[in-house]
Amino acid sequence: MSAKHFINDPTHLVNTALHALTITNPSVALDVENKIVYRRPKDGASQVSIISGGGSGHEPSFGAFVGDGLLAAGVAGTIFASPSAEQIRKAIMSRVDADKGILVTVMNYTGDVLNFGMGVEKAKAAGLKVEMLVVGDDVGVGRAAAGKVGRRGIAGTVLVHKISGALAARGASLEDVYKVAKLTAENIISVGASLEHVHVPGRALPDPNSDETLAQEEVEIGMGIHNEPGSGRAVVELPELVKKMLSQLLDSQDKDRAFLNVNSNEVVLLINNLGGVSVLELGGITAEVVGQLEKSYNIKPVRILAGTYMTSLNGLGFSISILNVVNTNIGGPSMLQLLDAPCEATGWTAPINTETWEAKSTKTRESASSADENVKSSGLKLDPESAKAALTAALQRVIDVEPEVTRYDTVVGDGDCGIGLKRGAEAVKKFISDKPLSGDAVVDLFKIVQVVETTMDGTSGALYAIYLNSLAHALREQSAGEADSKVWGAALKQASQALSKYTPAQPGDRTLVDALQPFVDTLNSTGDLKKAAEAARKGAEGTKGMKASLGRTVYIGGSGYEQVPDPGAWGLSQFFLGLAGIKPSEAEDYEIV
């Protein structure tokens, strides 16, 4: 885990982050001295105020959950440390509406429970109507290890906040809000996992040889949100990790962790990012969890929330929370209705409305017709066998020169140009080998374009796809008959003009256009494929020593371009040479110094 931070002063970090909440949500204010984020007062009926909080470092919990329909106030401590009882007392007694009562919800950590407890008792002594709920949803530490302390509170707590906050916003009594909050907490189980401990800004770097550091292949299962160890470490891939985590959550035979019998037909799933997992990877994790829930436990969640709700700074991990949806027995809205209810808090991300979830739509749009059905014949004829032979030779030439192109691109680019060209060439070669060409130039080219589009990515893939689609369109505009060199030349010229709409590349810019343009111009002027191919080769050779005007080389600089030709231009020139039947031994030698 990186120990580099943009803000290394932890006090400044917390204070500025809290201030930022008032910038991004105009409905909240900040008591700077006491680190209390609270809803600004406004006209309207009174409602139960819900207060939560804890150490900083778990953002968006708790300050970013302050807003209409959720928390009335969030109290922040320093990083991973509980706020003081005095901070909490001031939040309860002066920063929220107390007319209908106050519910204080806190995660089960000793410092939080004690300090929030003191604040609550002081408020009660002053005559306020206050209830306190302690949430412990973590199953990572079982009954035996947890002892009298009980389960830790982790990400499942945000579901308690959301459901109770929505009920409070409807004007419910403190008794009902507390009852539903407690019922929700009792029906949540969570477990986390992380690939590494986190570094708190301002603290010394951990000893890489200490137990604080996980080995490269290890994952901590059940890690808490303050770097606490869990149930153990393992060397596992994601499927096995998820299997272990779900077992801790749902195995009714595990008497140490069977805290909840998930027997409801309605289950809410929360996949929480501990801060350092990319959105891309969290998506893969979510798919794995949902797949295993259905396959191994026949659980199909009625709501799936995946995102960043409660972090451990930039923790490289995630947690899984399961809420067993039960009847609230208050004669009002259900848990799901409360979960779906709108709120105005920047930390809550659940944009899918009730109607969309409950529609359970399985409708899809029909996929496009196959190339054979979708593309009309053009009347432009070519000999299938001759075309296949020429194309095969050209594609094989590209495959054979991959090491050469890769070497050039390693000097001036990302090193992937040769591999990309080879991948596309191999795919097209296999395609024309497996499926005979029809003899219609446009239909056959359209089929080939589809292969190129699905196998070649990056900038070169896009350029080839645009050019070949434009070429197919240009061919269709030619008169029916034989697709000779004149027809191809005219169509290639038109395709080049279309390509210029999407890229400013011109000969001299050190791109594949330096090989493409000479080929097109020479074919149009002479009608001779071999001369056109030789022109393409010379154009590619001419890029050696040419400073790039486009592409990655422009911004990485360096002097590699002086020693090698442009990889894309060189690869394309080799295709043209193969297409013209010019063997490598017949082409003019070109060696890289």
LINMOTA-V711892 format. One record per helix or strand of 2 or more residues. SS is the DSSP state (hx for helix, st for strand). FROM is the first residue (numbers start at 1). TO is the last residue. Records with the same first field share a line. If there is no record, write none. Layout:
# LINMOTA-V711892
SS: FROM-TO / FROM-TO
This chain:
# LINMOTA-V711892
hx: 10-24 / 63-65 / 85-94 / 110-125 / 143-146 / 157-169 / 174-186 / 238-250 / 279-297 / 335-340 / 354-359 / 371-374 / 384-400 / 402-412 / 417-434 / 441-455 / 458-476 / 485-499 / 513-526 / 529-541 / 552-556 / 560-562 / 567-579
st: 28-31 / 36-39 / 49-56 / 73-79 / 102-107 / 130-135 / 188-194 / 219-221 / 232-234 / 267-273 / 303-307 / 317-324 / 380-381 / 481-482
